[in-house]
Amino acid sequence: MTRTQKTVFALFVVVALILGVAVKTVLDQRKTSFSPEQIDAGIILLPQSRAIPALQMTDQDGQPVSLDQLKGKWSVLFFGYTFCPDICPTTLAQLRQIKAELPKTTVARMQVILVSVDPQRDTPAKLKEYLGYFDKDFRGFNATVSVLESFAKAVSMPYVQPDTSKPNYTVSHSGNLALLGPDGTQRGFIRAPFSTPKLVAQLPAVFKGD
């Protein structure tokens, strides 16, 4: 294992520990009202919503977009990238399947967004082409490195900045999903690995709220 690989591994161990403690804290705080079925589905709702900074990004159509514009629907955020060899296409395909099995009323209240952790290669055109393989309604966001870092930190979705000077570089990132409510605040997470039947059963109740 190279020094870089050891550093990346150490970072993700720390992140896993922090997320584990955070999840335990949430469960302890909600133990009297938290749905065990939601926990079993990997859905972790925060005891208090978390404000998100008003960041500016670019969508898959090359149009500027503010995070404020996400209000009105539940947003399912996945921090990944189009050159990802495994977890990203698998996750997006599963989200497509989950969406296909959810009630139409639930689908109307949600949006799936791929936030690129590889802004150098993931141009708006590339994001649009890539997402089109999964679902034409999936959205893609690109941003400067500084904005991306702020966004990832705000919703606790860690990733490791890659060495972009190397050919065919990969990006280490979280496989979890972040949930934003219709008011634009973060409401929780969905932990990987995902169970399609369990999420299809539990998300309608989650997305029914404001």
Contacts in CASP RR format, 6 or more apart in sequence:
PFRMAT RR
TARGET T0000
AUTHOR 0000-0000-0000
METHOD contacts of the structure
MODEL  1
MTRTQKTVFALFVVVALILGVAVKTVLDQRKTSFSPEQIDAGIILLPQSR
AIPALQMTDQDGQPVSLDQLKGKWSVLFFGYTFCPDICPTTLAQLRQIKA
ELPKTTVARMQVILVSVDPQRDTPAKLKEYLGYFDKDFRGFNATVSVLES
FAKAVSMPYVQPDTSKPNYTVSHSGNLALLGPDGTQRGFIRAPFSTPKLV
AQLPAVFKGD
1 9 0 8 1.000
4 163 0 8 1.000
8 160 0 8 1.000
8 172 0 8 1.000
11 158 0 8 1.000
11 160 0 8 1.000
11 172 0 8 1.000
12 158 0 8 1.000
12 160 0 8 1.000
12 172 0 8 1.000
15 158 0 8 1.000
15 174 0 8 1.000
19 156 0 8 1.000
19 176 0 8 1.000
22 156 0 8 1.000
23 44 0 8 1.000
23 191 0 8 1.000
26 34 0 8 1.000
26 44 0 8 1.000
26 45 0 8 1.000
26 46 0 8 1.000
26 47 0 8 1.000
27 34 0 8 1.000
27 39 0 8 1.000
27 44 0 8 1.000
29 47 0 8 1.000
30 45 0 8 1.000
30 47 0 8 1.000
34 45 0 8 1.000
35 202 0 8 1.000
35 205 0 8 1.000
37 198 0 8 1.000
37 201 0 8 1.000
37 202 0 8 1.000
38 44 0 8 1.000
38 45 0 8 1.000
38 202 0 8 1.000
38 206 0 8 1.000
40 198 0 8 1.000
41 190 0 8 1.000
41 195 0 8 1.000
41 198 0 8 1.000
41 199 0 8 1.000
41 201 0 8 1.000
41 202 0 8 1.000
42 190 0 8 1.000
42 191 0 8 1.000
42 194 0 8 1.000
42 195 0 8 1.000
42 198 0 8 1.000
42 199 0 8 1.000
43 179 0 8 1.000
43 188 0 8 1.000
43 189 0 8 1.000
43 190 0 8 1.000
43 199 0 8 1.000
43 202 0 8 1.000
43 203 0 8 1.000
43 206 0 8 1.000
44 188 0 8 1.000
44 189 0 8 1.000
44 190 0 8 1.000
44 191 0 8 1.000
45 179 0 8 1.000
45 187 0 8 1.000
45 188 0 8 1.000
45 206 0 8 1.000
46 186 0 8 1.000
46 187 0 8 1.000
46 188 0 8 1.000
49 181 0 8 1.000
49 183 0 8 1.000
49 185 0 8 1.000
49 186 0 8 1.000
49 187 0 8 1.000
50 154 0 8 1.000
50 155 0 8 1.000
50 185 0 8 1.000
50 186 0 8 1.000
50 188 0 8 1.000
51 185 0 8 1.000
51 186 0 8 1.000
52 67 0 8 1.000
52 151 0 8 1.000
52 154 0 8 1.000
52 155 0 8 1.000
52 180 0 8 1.000
52 184 0 8 1.000
52 185 0 8 1.000
52 186 0 8 1.000
53 67 0 8 1.000
53 150 0 8 1.000
53 151 0 8 1.000
53 154 0 8 1.000
54 66 0 8 1.000
54 67 0 8 1.000
54 68 0 8 1.000
55 66 0 8 1.000
55 67 0 8 1.000
55 143 0 8 1.000
55 147 0 8 1.000
55 150 0 8 1.000
55 151 0 8 1.000
56 64 0 8 1.000
56 65 0 8 1.000
56 66 0 8 1.000
56 143 0 8 1.000
56 147 0 8 1.000
57 64 0 8 1.000
57 65 0 8 1.000
57 66 0 8 1.000
57 67 0 8 1.000
57 115 0 8 1.000
57 141 0 8 1.000
57 142 0 8 1.000
57 143 0 8 1.000
57 147 0 8 1.000
57 151 0 8 1.000
58 64 0 8 1.000
58 65 0 8 1.000
58 124 0 8 1.000
58 141 0 8 1.000
58 142 0 8 1.000
58 143 0 8 1.000
59 65 0 8 1.000
59 124 0 8 1.000
59 139 0 8 1.000
59 140 0 8 1.000
59 141 0 8 1.000
59 142 0 8 1.000
60 124 0 8 1.000
60 127 0 8 1.000
60 128 0 8 1.000
60 131 0 8 1.000
60 139 0 8 1.000
60 140 0 8 1.000
60 141 0 8 1.000
61 124 0 8 1.000
61 128 0 8 1.000
62 124 0 8 1.000
65 141 0 8 1.000
67 151 0 8 1.000
67 184 0 8 1.000
68 184 0 8 1.000
70 111 0 8 1.000
70 113 0 8 1.000
70 180 0 8 1.000
70 184 0 8 1.000
71 182 0 8 1.000
71 183 0 8 1.000
71 184 0 8 1.000
72 181 0 8 1.000
72 182 0 8 1.000
72 183 0 8 1.000
72 184 0 8 1.000
73 109 0 8 1.000
73 110 0 8 1.000
73 111 0 8 1.000
73 181 0 8 1.000
73 182 0 8 1.000
74 109 0 8 1.000
74 110 0 8 1.000
74 111 0 8 1.000
74 179 0 8 1.000
74 180 0 8 1.000
74 181 0 8 1.000
74 182 0 8 1.000
74 187 0 8 1.000
74 206 0 8 1.000
74 207 0 8 1.000
75 110 0 8 1.000
75 111 0 8 1.000
75 113 0 8 1.000
75 179 0 8 1.000
75 180 0 8 1.000
75 181 0 8 1.000
75 184 0 8 1.000
76 95 0 8 1.000
76 110 0 8 1.000
76 111 0 8 1.000
76 112 0 8 1.000
76 113 0 8 1.000
76 177 0 8 1.000
76 178 0 8 1.000
76 179 0 8 1.000
76 190 0 8 1.000
77 113 0 8 1.000
77 115 0 8 1.000
77 155 0 8 1.000
77 157 0 8 1.000
77 177 0 8 1.000
77 178 0 8 1.000
77 179 0 8 1.000
77 180 0 8 1.000
78 88 0 8 1.000
78 91 0 8 1.000
78 92 0 8 1.000
78 95 0 8 1.000
78 112 0 8 1.000
78 113 0 8 1.000
78 114 0 8 1.000
78 115 0 8 1.000
78 175 0 8 1.000
78 177 0 8 1.000
79 115 0 8 1.000
79 117 0 8 1.000
79 152 0 8 1.000
79 157 0 8 1.000
79 159 0 8 1.000
79 173 0 8 1.000
79 174 0 8 1.000
79 175 0 8 1.000
79 178 0 8 1.000
80 87 0 8 1.000
80 88 0 8 1.000
80 114 0 8 1.000
80 115 0 8 1.000
80 116 0 8 1.000
80 117 0 8 1.000
80 118 0 8 1.000
80 159 0 8 1.000
80 171 0 8 1.000
80 173 0 8 1.000
81 88 0 8 1.000
81 116 0 8 1.000
81 117 0 8 1.000
81 118 0 8 1.000
81 121 0 8 1.000
81 122 0 8 1.000
81 171 0 8 1.000
81 173 0 8 1.000
82 88 0 8 1.000
82 116 0 8 1.000
82 118 0 8 1.000
82 121 0 8 1.000
82 122 0 8 1.000
82 126 0 8 1.000
82 127 0 8 1.000
82 130 0 8 1.000
83 118 0 8 1.000
83 121 0 8 1.000
83 122 0 8 1.000
83 168 0 8 1.000
83 170 0 8 1.000
84 170 0 8 1.000
84 171 0 8 1.000
85 170 0 8 1.000
87 175 0 8 1.000
87 192 0 8 1.000
88 114 0 8 1.000
89 134 0 8 1.000
91 175 0 8 1.000
91 177 0 8 1.000
91 192 0 8 1.000
91 194 0 8 1.000
92 112 0 8 1.000
92 114 0 8 1.000
92 131 0 8 1.000
92 134 0 8 1.000
92 135 0 8 1.000
92 138 0 8 1.000
93 134 0 8 1.000
94 194 0 8 1.000
94 196 0 8 1.000
95 112 0 8 1.000
95 134 0 8 1.000
95 135 0 8 1.000
95 138 0 8 1.000
96 134 0 8 1.000
96 135 0 8 1.000
96 138 0 8 1.000
97 196 0 8 1.000
98 194 0 8 1.000
98 196 0 8 1.000
98 199 0 8 1.000
98 200 0 8 1.000
98 203 0 8 1.000
99 107 0 8 1.000
99 110 0 8 1.000
99 112 0 8 1.000
99 135 0 8 1.000
101 196 0 8 1.000
101 200 0 8 1.000
102 110 0 8 1.000
102 200 0 8 1.000
102 203 0 8 1.000
102 204 0 8 1.000
103 204 0 8 1.000
105 204 0 8 1.000
106 203 0 8 1.000
106 204 0 8 1.000
106 207 0 8 1.000
106 208 0 8 1.000
109 182 0 8 1.000
109 207 0 8 1.000
109 208 0 8 1.000
110 203 0 8 1.000
110 207 0 8 1.000
111 137 0 8 1.000
111 139 0 8 1.000
112 135 0 8 1.000
112 137 0 8 1.000
112 138 0 8 1.000
112 139 0 8 1.000
113 138 0 8 1.000
113 139 0 8 1.000
113 140 0 8 1.000
113 141 0 8 1.000
114 127 0 8 1.000
114 130 0 8 1.000
114 131 0 8 1.000
114 138 0 8 1.000
114 139 0 8 1.000
114 140 0 8 1.000
114 141 0 8 1.000
115 140 0 8 1.000
115 141 0 8 1.000
115 143 0 8 1.000
115 148 0 8 1.000
115 151 0 8 1.000
115 152 0 8 1.000
115 157 0 8 1.000
116 122 0 8 1.000
116 127 0 8 1.000
116 140 0 8 1.000
116 141 0 8 1.000
116 142 0 8 1.000
116 143 0 8 1.000
116 148 0 8 1.000
117 148 0 8 1.000
117 152 0 8 1.000
117 159 0 8 1.000
117 171 0 8 1.000
117 173 0 8 1.000
118 162 0 8 1.000
118 171 0 8 1.000
119 142 0 8 1.000
119 143 0 8 1.000
119 144 0 8 1.000
119 145 0 8 1.000
119 148 0 8 1.000
120 164 0 8 1.000
122 130 0 8 1.000
122 142 0 8 1.000
123 142 0 8 1.000
124 142 0 8 1.000
127 140 0 8 1.000
127 141 0 8 1.000
127 142 0 8 1.000
128 140 0 8 1.000
131 138 0 8 1.000
131 139 0 8 1.000
131 140 0 8 1.000
132 138 0 8 1.000
143 151 0 8 1.000
145 161 0 8 1.000
152 158 0 8 1.000
152 159 0 8 1.000
154 186 0 8 1.000
155 178 0 8 1.000
155 180 0 8 1.000
155 186 0 8 1.000
156 178 0 8 1.000
156 189 0 8 1.000
157 173 0 8 1.000
157 174 0 8 1.000
157 176 0 8 1.000
157 178 0 8 1.000
158 173 0 8 1.000
158 174 0 8 1.000
159 171 0 8 1.000
159 172 0 8 1.000
159 173 0 8 1.000
159 174 0 8 1.000
160 171 0 8 1.000
160 172 0 8 1.000
160 173 0 8 1.000
162 169 0 8 1.000
162 170 0 8 1.000
162 171 0 8 1.000
162 172 0 8 1.000
163 169 0 8 1.000
175 192 0 8 1.000
176 189 0 8 1.000
176 190 0 8 1.000
176 191 0 8 1.000
176 192 0 8 1.000
177 189 0 8 1.000
177 190 0 8 1.000
177 192 0 8 1.000
178 186 0 8 1.000
178 188 0 8 1.000
178 189 0 8 1.000
179 186 0 8 1.000
179 187 0 8 1.000
179 188 0 8 1.000
179 189 0 8 1.000
179 190 0 8 1.000
179 206 0 8 1.000
180 186 0 8 1.000
180 187 0 8 1.000
181 187 0 8 1.000
181 210 0 8 1.000
182 209 0 8 1.000
182 210 0 8 1.000
183 210 0 8 1.000
190 199 0 8 1.000
END
